């Protein structure tokens, strides 16, 4: 088994694509105002980390790009997990509640 995993442009692009798909697929659930604000903050973090991933990729820093895109996906996944968003039953893109 190869215990060395290389971060490539293709790998980062794959995870960026998965995160884009998750961001589009997850739909907000009707929430109390205070939780709606929390969800907005979580989605902003997702979008900001996605933007960071794109920036790092353009700079050729694939390790930081890979880290940022995983953080982006984690924010959207967390929103689904805690019940702020509906993951549409997709247990490939999300950790379902």
DRENTILO-782416 format. One record per residue (C-alpha): residue number from 1; y negated, z, x; residue in three letters. Coordinates in Angstrom, 1 decimal. Layout:
// DRENTILO-782416
<pt seq="NUM" yy="Y" zz="Z" xx="X" type="ALA"/>
...
This chain:
// DRENTILO-782416
<pt seq="1" yy="0.0" zz="0.0" xx="0.0" type="UNK"/>
<pt seq="2" yy="-3.5" zz="-0.9" xx="1.3" type="UNK"/>
<pt seq="3" yy="-5.5" zz="2.3" xx="1.1" type="UNK"/>
<pt seq="4" yy="-8.7" zz="0.4" xx="2.2" type="UNK"/>
<pt seq="5" yy="-10.7" zz="-1.0" xx="-0.7" type="UNK"/>
<pt seq="6" yy="-13.4" zz="-3.3" xx="0.2" type="UNK"/>
<pt seq="7" yy="-16.6" zz="-3.5" xx="-1.9" type="UNK"/>
<pt seq="8" yy="-17.2" zz="-7.2" xx="-2.4" type="UNK"/>
<pt seq="9" yy="-19.8" zz="-9.2" xx="-4.3" type="UNK"/>
<pt seq="10" yy="-17.0" zz="-10.2" xx="-6.7" type="UNK"/>
<pt seq="11" yy="-16.0" zz="-6.6" xx="-7.3" type="UNK"/>
<pt seq="12" yy="-19.6" zz="-5.5" xx="-8.0" type="UNK"/>
<pt seq="13" yy="-20.1" zz="-8.5" xx="-10.3" type="UNK"/>
<pt seq="14" yy="-16.9" zz="-7.6" xx="-12.2" type="UNK"/>
<pt seq="15" yy="-18.1" zz="-4.1" xx="-12.9" type="UNK"/>
<pt seq="16" yy="-21.6" zz="-5.3" xx="-13.8" type="UNK"/>
<pt seq="17" yy="-20.0" zz="-7.6" xx="-16.3" type="UNK"/>
<pt seq="18" yy="-17.8" zz="-4.8" xx="-17.7" type="UNK"/>
<pt seq="19" yy="-20.9" zz="-2.6" xx="-18.0" type="UNK"/>
<pt seq="20" yy="-22.9" zz="-5.3" xx="-19.8" type="UNK"/>
<pt seq="21" yy="-20.0" zz="-5.8" xx="-22.2" type="UNK"/>
<pt seq="22" yy="-19.8" zz="-2.0" xx="-22.8" type="UNK"/>
<pt seq="23" yy="-23.6" zz="-1.8" xx="-23.4" type="UNK"/>
<pt seq="24" yy="-23.5" zz="-4.6" xx="-26.0" type="UNK"/>
<pt seq="25" yy="-20.3" zz="-3.3" xx="-27.7" type="UNK"/>
<pt seq="26" yy="-21.3" zz="0.4" xx="-28.1" type="UNK"/>
<pt seq="27" yy="-23.3" zz="1.0" xx="-31.2" type="UNK"/>
<pt seq="28" yy="-25.5" zz="4.0" xx="-32.0" type="UNK"/>
<pt seq="29" yy="-24.3" zz="6.4" xx="-34.7" type="UNK"/>
<pt seq="30" yy="-26.7" zz="7.9" xx="-37.1" type="UNK"/>
<pt seq="31" yy="-27.9" zz="11.0" xx="-35.3" type="UNK"/>
<pt seq="32" yy="-30.2" zz="14.0" xx="-35.9" type="UNK"/>
<pt seq="33" yy="-33.6" zz="13.3" xx="-34.3" type="UNK"/>
<pt seq="34" yy="-33.0" zz="15.6" xx="-31.3" type="UNK"/>
<pt seq="35" yy="-29.7" zz="13.8" xx="-30.5" type="UNK"/>
<pt seq="36" yy="-31.3" zz="10.4" xx="-31.1" type="UNK"/>
<pt seq="37" yy="-33.8" zz="11.3" xx="-28.3" type="UNK"/>
<pt seq="38" yy="-30.9" zz="12.4" xx="-26.0" type="UNK"/>
<pt seq="39" yy="-29.1" zz="9.1" xx="-26.7" type="UNK"/>
<pt seq="40" yy="-32.3" zz="7.2" xx="-25.9" type="UNK"/>
<pt seq="41" yy="-32.5" zz="9.0" xx="-22.6" type="UNK"/>
<pt seq="42" yy="-28.8" zz="8.3" xx="-21.8" type="UNK"/>
<pt seq="43" yy="-29.3" zz="4.6" xx="-22.6" type="UNK"/>
<pt seq="44" yy="-32.4" zz="4.5" xx="-20.4" type="UNK"/>
<pt seq="45" yy="-30.4" zz="6.0" xx="-17.5" type="UNK"/>
<pt seq="46" yy="-27.7" zz="3.3" xx="-18.1" type="UNK"/>
<pt seq="47" yy="-30.3" zz="0.6" xx="-18.0" type="UNK"/>
<pt seq="48" yy="-32.1" zz="2.0" xx="-15.0" type="UNK"/>
<pt seq="49" yy="-28.8" zz="2.3" xx="-13.0" type="UNK"/>
<pt seq="50" yy="-27.9" zz="-1.2" xx="-14.0" type="UNK"/>
<pt seq="51" yy="-31.2" zz="-2.4" xx="-12.7" type="UNK"/>
<pt seq="52" yy="-30.7" zz="-0.4" xx="-9.5" type="UNK"/>
<pt seq="53" yy="-27.3" zz="-2.1" xx="-9.0" type="UNK"/>
<pt seq="54" yy="-28.9" zz="-5.5" xx="-9.4" type="UNK"/>
<pt seq="55" yy="-31.6" zz="-4.5" xx="-6.9" type="UNK"/>
<pt seq="56" yy="-29.1" zz="-3.2" xx="-4.3" type="UNK"/>
<pt seq="57" yy="-26.9" zz="-6.3" xx="-4.7" type="UNK"/>
<pt seq="58" yy="-29.9" zz="-8.6" xx="-4.0" type="UNK"/>
<pt seq="59" yy="-30.6" zz="-6.6" xx="-0.9" type="UNK"/>
<pt seq="60" yy="-27.0" zz="-7.0" xx="0.2" type="UNK"/>
<pt seq="61" yy="-26.2" zz="-3.3" xx="-0.1" type="UNK"/>
<pt seq="62" yy="-22.9" zz="-3.6" xx="-1.9" type="UNK"/>
<pt seq="63" yy="-21.9" zz="0.0" xx="-1.5" type="UNK"/>
<pt seq="64" yy="-25.0" zz="1.3" xx="-3.3" type="UNK"/>
<pt seq="65" yy="-24.8" zz="-1.5" xx="-5.9" type="UNK"/>
<pt seq="66" yy="-21.2" zz="-0.4" xx="-6.6" type="UNK"/>
<pt seq="67" yy="-22.2" zz="3.2" xx="-6.9" type="UNK"/>
<pt seq="68" yy="-25.1" zz="2.4" xx="-9.2" type="UNK"/>
<pt seq="69" yy="-23.1" zz="0.2" xx="-11.6" type="UNK"/>
<pt seq="70" yy="-20.5" zz="2.9" xx="-11.9" type="UNK"/>
<pt seq="71" yy="-23.2" zz="5.4" xx="-12.8" type="UNK"/>
<pt seq="72" yy="-24.6" zz="3.0" xx="-15.3" type="UNK"/>
<pt seq="73" yy="-21.2" zz="2.6" xx="-17.0" type="UNK"/>
<pt seq="74" yy="-20.7" zz="6.4" xx="-16.9" type="UNK"/>
<pt seq="75" yy="-23.8" zz="7.0" xx="-18.9" type="UNK"/>
<pt seq="76" yy="-22.8" zz="4.6" xx="-21.7" type="UNK"/>
<pt seq="77" yy="-19.2" zz="5.9" xx="-21.6" type="UNK"/>
<pt seq="78" yy="-20.5" zz="9.5" xx="-21.9" type="UNK"/>
<pt seq="79" yy="-22.6" zz="8.5" xx="-25.0" type="UNK"/>
<pt seq="80" yy="-19.4" zz="7.2" xx="-26.6" type="UNK"/>
<pt seq="81" yy="-17.3" zz="10.2" xx="-25.5" type="UNK"/>
<pt seq="82" yy="-19.7" zz="12.8" xx="-27.0" type="UNK"/>
<pt seq="83" yy="-20.0" zz="10.9" xx="-30.2" type="UNK"/>
<pt seq="84" yy="-23.6" zz="9.5" xx="-30.0" type="UNK"/>
<pt seq="85" yy="-22.2" zz="5.9" xx="-30.0" type="UNK"/>
<pt seq="86" yy="-19.2" zz="4.1" xx="-31.5" type="UNK"/>
<pt seq="87" yy="-17.0" zz="2.4" xx="-28.9" type="UNK"/>
<pt seq="88" yy="-15.4" zz="0.3" xx="-31.5" type="UNK"/>
<pt seq="89" yy="-11.9" zz="1.6" xx="-30.6" type="UNK"/>
<pt seq="90" yy="-12.1" zz="-0.1" xx="-27.2" type="UNK"/>
<pt seq="91" yy="-10.2" zz="2.2" xx="-24.8" type="UNK"/>
<pt seq="92" yy="-10.5" zz="-0.3" xx="-22.0" type="UNK"/>
<pt seq="93" yy="-14.3" zz="0.0" xx="-21.8" type="UNK"/>
<pt seq="94" yy="-14.7" zz="3.6" xx="-22.9" type="UNK"/>
<pt seq="95" yy="-13.1" zz="7.0" xx="-22.7" type="UNK"/>
<pt seq="96" yy="-12.8" zz="7.5" xx="-26.5" type="UNK"/>
<pt seq="97" yy="-13.2" zz="10.9" xx="-28.1" type="UNK"/>
